[in-house]
Amino acid sequence: MLAIVPTPLGNLEDMPPRALRTLREAAAVYCEDTRRTHKLMAHFGLSTPVLRYNERDERDHRRLLERLQAGENLALVSDGGLPCISDPGRRLVASASRSGVAVTVLPGPSAAVAAVAGSGLPGDSFVFLGFLPRAPGKQRRILQETAALGRTMVVYESPFRVKDFLALAEETLGPKAQCCVVRELSKLHEEWIRGSLAEARAALSGRAELLGEFVVVLHPQETPEHA
């Protein structure tokens, strides 16, 4: 069986008990970065072997799939949150299921869902866009097409590009479109900036340096209707 296991976004107190048991009982834990996962395992006193999984490496993919087909119970984690959601794992899940291998997913931390819940914007229906393409033209087109649905949008962004993205979003959606910028979700320096796109951009524009991971929640309407 393949177990997709969520891990904390930053605060280790968010580690679910069932996830700990699954990692403890697995024959091996596959991950993006063995350094980060070794720290997680050591913190909880887990000694299960930790191996790197590179989804783009055909040999890695084949070796892992062969172990699953041989009947081993393996776990897949990402650096934080739920694998397969803007993180590696989708290809492995698809291959395992096609091969008749059982796949289970443990519910747990997800930056996108947590950001929507705390944004104050409609969460009854939202569009998760993950990391957008780098090209401004492609970003603009995706925002325009999604805005036409009238739904809340969720974007992951780098601290090095978040200012430029907010400027493009304001130009595309208008300054009065609603926005919530979440920085370092669940971590020591967690920060929430809520308001219009113009207000959110202004709040960050004066900062010489931005650190941490960002989730940007957007809604194209000035006063979105809640369900």
C-alpha positions as CSV (number, residue, x, y, z in Angstrom):
1,M,0.0,0.0,0.0
2,L,1.0,3.6,-0.7
3,A,0.2,6.1,2.0
4,I,0.1,9.8,1.2
5,V,1.0,11.4,4.5
6,P,0.6,15.1,5.4
7,T,3.3,16.8,7.5
8,P,3.2,20.1,9.3
9,L,3.6,23.3,7.4
10,G,5.9,24.6,10.1
11,N,4.5,24.0,13.5
12,L,5.3,20.4,14.6
13,E,2.4,20.4,17.0
14,D,0.2,20.0,13.9
15,M,1.5,16.5,13.2
16,P,-1.5,14.1,13.3
17,P,-1.3,11.0,15.5
18,R,-2.4,8.7,12.6
19,A,0.4,10.2,10.4
20,L,3.0,9.3,13.0
21,R,1.7,5.8,13.3
22,T,1.8,5.4,9.5
23,L,5.4,6.7,9.2
24,R,6.4,4.4,12.1
25,E,4.9,1.3,10.5
26,A,6.0,1.9,6.9
27,A,8.9,-0.1,5.4
28,A,10.3,3.2,4.2
29,V,9.4,6.9,3.9
30,Y,10.0,8.6,0.6
31,C,10.4,12.4,0.5
32,E,11.5,15.5,-1.4
33,D,14.4,16.5,0.9
34,T,15.9,13.9,3.2
35,R,17.4,16.6,5.4
36,R,14.1,18.1,6.3
37,T,12.4,14.7,6.7
38,H,15.2,13.3,8.8
39,K,14.7,16.3,11.2
40,L,10.9,15.6,11.3
41,M,11.5,11.9,12.0
42,A,14.2,12.6,14.7
43,H,11.9,15.0,16.5
44,F,9.2,12.3,16.9
45,G,11.7,9.5,17.5
46,L,11.0,7.6,14.3
47,S,13.6,5.3,12.9
48,T,11.9,4.3,9.6
49,P,14.4,4.5,6.7
50,V,14.1,7.8,4.8
51,L,14.7,7.8,1.0
52,R,14.6,10.6,-1.5
53,Y,12.0,10.4,-4.3
54,N,12.6,12.5,-7.4
55,E,9.4,12.3,-9.5
56,R,11.2,13.3,-12.6
57,D,13.8,10.5,-12.3
58,E,12.5,7.4,-14.1
59,R,14.7,5.1,-12.1
60,D,13.4,6.5,-8.8
61,H,9.9,6.1,-10.0
62,R,10.4,2.5,-11.2
63,R,12.2,1.4,-8.0
64,L,9.5,2.8,-5.7
65,L,6.7,1.3,-7.8
66,E,8.4,-2.1,-7.8
67,R,8.5,-2.1,-4.0
68,L,4.8,-1.3,-3.9
69,Q,4.0,-4.1,-6.4
70,A,6.0,-6.5,-4.2
71,G,3.6,-5.8,-1.4
72,E,5.5,-3.3,0.8
73,N,3.8,-0.6,2.7
74,L,5.4,2.7,1.8
75,A,4.8,6.3,2.8
76,L,5.2,9.5,0.8
77,V,5.7,12.9,2.4
78,S,6.5,16.3,1.1
79,D,8.5,19.1,2.7
80,G,5.3,20.4,4.3
81,G,1.6,19.9,3.8
82,L,-0.1,17.3,1.7
83,P,1.9,15.6,-1.2
84,C,0.4,15.9,-4.7
85,I,-1.0,19.4,-4.0
86,S,1.6,21.5,-5.8
87,D,4.1,19.0,-4.5
88,P,5.5,15.7,-5.9
89,G,3.3,12.5,-5.8
90,R,0.7,12.8,-8.5
91,R,2.5,10.5,-11.0
92,L,3.2,7.9,-8.3
93,V,-0.4,7.8,-7.2
94,A,-1.5,7.4,-10.8
95,S,1.0,4.6,-11.6
96,A,0.3,2.7,-8.3
97,S,-3.5,2.8,-8.8
98,R,-3.1,1.6,-12.4
99,S,-0.9,-1.3,-11.2
100,G,-3.6,-2.4,-8.7
101,V,-1.7,-1.0,-5.6
102,A,-3.9,0.3,-2.9
103,V,-3.5,4.0,-2.2
104,T,-4.7,5.8,0.9
105,V,-4.5,9.5,1.8
106,L,-4.4,10.8,5.3
107,P,-6.1,14.1,5.8
108,G,-4.0,16.9,7.3
109,P,-2.4,20.2,6.9
110,S,-2.9,22.1,3.6
111,A,-1.8,25.7,3.2
112,A,-4.4,26.4,0.5
113,V,-7.4,25.3,2.6
114,A,-6.1,27.0,5.8
115,A,-5.5,30.3,4.0
116,V,-9.1,30.2,2.5
117,A,-10.5,29.5,6.0
118,G,-8.8,32.5,7.5
119,S,-9.1,34.9,4.6
120,G,-12.7,36.0,5.3
121,L,-13.5,35.4,1.6
122,P,-16.0,32.9,0.3
123,G,-14.8,29.3,0.9
124,D,-17.9,27.4,-0.4
125,S,-16.3,27.2,-3.8
126,F,-12.7,28.3,-4.7
127,V,-10.2,27.7,-7.5
128,F,-6.7,26.5,-6.4
129,L,-4.1,27.8,-8.9
130,G,-1.0,26.7,-7.1
131,F,2.2,28.2,-8.5
132,L,1.4,30.2,-11.6
133,P,3.7,30.3,-14.7
134,R,6.5,32.9,-14.5
135,A,5.4,34.8,-17.7
136,P,3.3,37.8,-16.8
137,G,1.1,37.3,-19.9
138,K,0.2,33.8,-18.8
139,Q,-0.5,34.9,-15.3
140,R,-2.8,37.7,-16.5
141,R,-4.7,35.3,-18.7
142,I,-5.2,32.7,-15.9
143,L,-6.4,35.4,-13.5
144,Q,-8.8,36.8,-16.1
145,E,-10.2,33.4,-17.0
146,T,-10.6,32.4,-13.3
147,A,-12.1,35.8,-12.3
148,A,-14.8,35.3,-14.9
149,L,-16.1,32.4,-12.6
150,G,-16.6,34.8,-9.8
151,R,-14.9,32.5,-7.3
152,T,-12.2,32.8,-4.7
153,M,-8.7,32.1,-6.1
154,V,-5.7,30.7,-4.2
155,V,-2.1,31.2,-5.4
156,Y,1.2,30.1,-4.0
157,E,4.0,32.7,-4.5
158,S,7.7,33.2,-3.7
159,P,8.8,36.0,-1.4
160,F,11.0,37.2,-4.3
161,R,8.0,37.6,-6.7
162,V,5.0,38.3,-4.5
163,K,5.2,42.1,-4.9
164,D,5.3,41.8,-8.7
165,F,2.4,39.3,-8.6
166,L,0.2,41.6,-6.5
167,A,0.9,44.5,-8.8
168,L,-0.1,42.4,-11.8
169,A,-3.2,41.1,-10.0
170,E,-4.2,44.7,-9.1
171,E,-3.8,45.7,-12.7
172,T,-5.8,42.7,-13.9
173,L,-8.6,42.5,-11.3
174,G,-8.7,46.1,-10.2
175,P,-7.6,47.7,-7.0
176,K,-10.8,47.1,-5.2
177,A,-10.7,43.3,-5.7
178,Q,-10.4,41.5,-2.4
179,C,-7.2,40.0,-1.2
180,C,-5.7,38.1,1.7
181,V,-1.9,37.6,1.8
182,V,-0.7,34.9,4.3
183,R,3.0,34.7,5.2
184,E,4.6,31.9,7.1
185,L,1.4,30.1,7.8
186,S,1.5,28.2,11.1
187,K,5.1,29.4,11.8
188,L,6.5,31.7,14.4
189,H,6.2,34.9,12.2
190,E,2.8,34.1,10.8
191,E,1.2,37.2,9.3
192,W,-2.2,37.9,7.7
193,I,-2.9,40.9,5.5
194,R,-6.6,41.3,4.6
195,G,-8.3,44.0,2.5
196,S,-8.4,45.2,-1.1
197,L,-5.7,44.3,-3.5
198,A,-4.5,47.9,-3.4
199,E,-4.3,47.8,0.4
200,A,-2.5,44.5,0.5
201,R,0.1,45.6,-2.1
202,A,0.7,48.9,-0.2
203,A,1.2,46.9,3.0
204,L,4.1,45.0,1.4
205,S,5.5,47.6,-1.0
206,G,7.5,49.5,1.7
207,R,9.3,46.5,3.0
208,A,12.9,46.2,1.7
209,E,13.0,42.4,2.2
210,L,10.3,39.8,2.4
211,L,10.9,36.4,3.9
212,G,8.9,33.2,4.1
213,E,6.4,31.4,2.0
214,F,3.3,33.2,0.8
215,V,-0.3,32.1,0.0
216,V,-2.4,34.8,-1.8
217,V,-6.2,34.5,-1.7
218,L,-8.1,36.7,-4.1
219,H,-11.7,37.4,-5.0
220,P,-12.6,39.5,-8.1
221,Q,-15.5,41.3,-6.4
222,E,-15.2,44.3,-4.1
223,T,-17.9,42.9,-1.8
224,P,-18.1,39.1,-2.5
225,E,-21.3,37.4,-1.5
226,H,-20.9,34.6,1.1
227,A,-22.8,31.4,0.9
